[in-house]
Amino acid sequence: MRADEDVVDQKKYLEDACKPKCVKPLIEYEACKKRIEGDESGHKHCTGQYFDYLSCIDKCVAPKLFAKLK
Amino acid sequence: MAGGVIIRLLKRKLQSQSTGFLALSSYTAKKFHEDVGSAGGMKSLRAFALLGAGVSGFLSFATIASADEAEHGLACPNYPWPHNGILSSYDHASFGGAANYLKPFTWKLIRRGHQVYQQVCASCHSMSLISYRDLVGVAYTEEETKAMAAEIEVDDGPNDEGEMFTRPGKLSDRFPQPYANEQAARFANGGAYPPDLSLITKARHNGQNYVFALLTGYHDPPAGVSIREGLHYNPYFPGGAIAMPKMLIDGAIEYEDGTPATESQMGKDVVSFLSWAAEPEMEERKLMGFKWIFVLSLALLQAAYYRRLRWSVLKSRKLVLDVIN
């Protein structure tokens, strides 16, 4: 019986591997974070940039993920 | 301020429209003169309606970009499910080593998926449209399924003495429900109702990909977004705040066949299981579709040929116009 803990989750692994491809949206997101730092009103948020970043990661991960799964 | 602009725009639009109409007929001109005085009037109302539609259309388009991203949820990516193709079915590959010319749902996949459902999801989610007998020949043998069914207790109808009794489950019984009714389910889950999963992949847009993305897509919320206590952030869930916590944790279950139970593996298996549960007829449907499209294409070719054959007499007529001196 293989120990589950030894095997890294495939999706997480691919997401980390795809990070270099998605640097641009990540930079946008970090820039947004900086912009809204210290905002007290609670209305400002970076959902748009976050979604762009996640979309990029997803597009990169999706075609490869199932090849790694049984 | 915006209202004043709109009113001025309106007046200008009305005037330009009115000059056009005046040119058309004297009747309309008379009508227009009558209408100018009153607030209503056919021509001005139409112009107003047109302009209103245009303005509201523009405004709604503007708001879509800003507020709706979180409300719609992040669009889920499309994963290459093995049963996706026009000729691909649920892989019945290796339960007895039977090879199929179609690529079907793996027995293993549905089997593992059912295991995930039973151990992780069944404590909150019902699947009240699926019976144990549906699993026979698809994920388990009859004996295995009977044994599985016998593990649950089922309430059964009045006996000869008129009393209700409980008995071990049979193949014909539905999957057990975790809660007696919706209210009990909501009460136990902070007001949220864990939906029945029997048809969930058909009940959500792009169901398979959506469910997989949702289950494996728990992330930290973006900067500026805070989720209240009791809810969890999931970008794929419309609105972003879902009541279900992340359930697929690496190593949460141990598969019978020894496959490492990572989050993505469990996600793939359970979504394959849910796809099968929602569309058990998928293989037969694809086979039938392929067969009938082929047959009807042949019939189309035959019909086209026959039509042209019969019409050729008329289509190859020659009409000669002759001038007689």
HADDOCK unambig.tbl for C-alpha pairs under 7 A between the chains (distance, minus, plus):
assign (segid A and resid 1 and name CA) (segid B and resid 258 and name CA) 5.47 0.50 0.50
assign (segid A and resid 2 and name CA) (segid B and resid 258 and name CA) 6.33 0.50 0.50
assign (segid A and resid 2 and name CA) (segid B and resid 260 and name CA) 6.58 0.50 0.50
assign (segid A and resid 4 and name CA) (segid B and resid 251 and name CA) 5.26 0.50 0.50
assign (segid A and resid 4 and name CA) (segid B and resid 260 and name CA) 4.99 0.50 0.50
assign (segid A and resid 4 and name CA) (segid B and resid 261 and name CA) 6.00 0.50 0.50
assign (segid A and resid 4 and name CA) (segid B and resid 262 and name CA) 6.97 0.50 0.50
assign (segid A and resid 5 and name CA) (segid B and resid 251 and name CA) 6.44 0.50 0.50
assign (segid A and resid 7 and name CA) (segid B and resid 260 and name CA) 6.93 0.50 0.50
assign (segid A and resid 9 and name CA) (segid B and resid 250 and name CA) 6.90 0.50 0.50
assign (segid A and resid 9 and name CA) (segid B and resid 262 and name CA) 5.16 0.50 0.50
assign (segid A and resid 9 and name CA) (segid B and resid 263 and name CA) 6.05 0.50 0.50
assign (segid A and resid 9 and name CA) (segid B and resid 264 and name CA) 6.54 0.50 0.50
assign (segid A and resid 10 and name CA) (segid B and resid 264 and name CA) 6.39 0.50 0.50
assign (segid A and resid 11 and name CA) (segid B and resid 264 and name CA) 6.00 0.50 0.50
assign (segid A and resid 33 and name CA) (segid B and resid 223 and name CA) 5.90 0.50 0.50
assign (segid A and resid 42 and name CA) (segid B and resid 224 and name CA) 6.66 0.50 0.50
assign (segid A and resid 44 and name CA) (segid B and resid 224 and name CA) 5.87 0.50 0.50
assign (segid A and resid 45 and name CA) (segid B and resid 223 and name CA) 5.76 0.50 0.50
assign (segid A and resid 45 and name CA) (segid B and resid 224 and name CA) 4.01 0.50 0.50
assign (segid A and resid 45 and name CA) (segid B and resid 225 and name CA) 5.88 0.50 0.50
assign (segid A and resid 46 and name CA) (segid B and resid 222 and name CA) 5.93 0.50 0.50
assign (segid A and resid 46 and name CA) (segid B and resid 223 and name CA) 5.60 0.50 0.50
assign (segid A and resid 46 and name CA) (segid B and resid 224 and name CA) 6.32 0.50 0.50
assign (segid A and resid 47 and name CA) (segid B and resid 70 and name CA) 6.92 0.50 0.50
assign (segid A and resid 47 and name CA) (segid B and resid 222 and name CA) 5.86 0.50 0.50
assign (segid A and resid 48 and name CA) (segid B and resid 69 and name CA) 6.89 0.50 0.50
assign (segid A and resid 50 and name CA) (segid B and resid 222 and name CA) 6.10 0.50 0.50
assign (segid A and resid 51 and name CA) (segid B and resid 74 and name CA) 6.31 0.50 0.50
assign (segid A and resid 58 and name CA) (segid B and resid 77 and name CA) 6.04 0.50 0.50
assign (segid A and resid 59 and name CA) (segid B and resid 77 and name CA) 6.34 0.50 0.50
assign (segid A and resid 62 and name CA) (segid B and resid 77 and name CA) 6.46 0.50 0.50
assign (segid A and resid 62 and name CA) (segid B and resid 78 and name CA) 6.67 0.50 0.50
assign (segid A and resid 62 and name CA) (segid B and resid 79 and name CA) 5.34 0.50 0.50
assign (segid A and resid 63 and name CA) (segid B and resid 79 and name CA) 6.28 0.50 0.50
assign (segid A and resid 63 and name CA) (segid B and resid 80 and name CA) 6.52 0.50 0.50
assign (segid A and resid 66 and name CA) (segid B and resid 80 and name CA) 6.85 0.50 0.50
assign (segid A and resid 69 and name CA) (segid B and resid 265 and name CA) 5.90 0.50 0.50
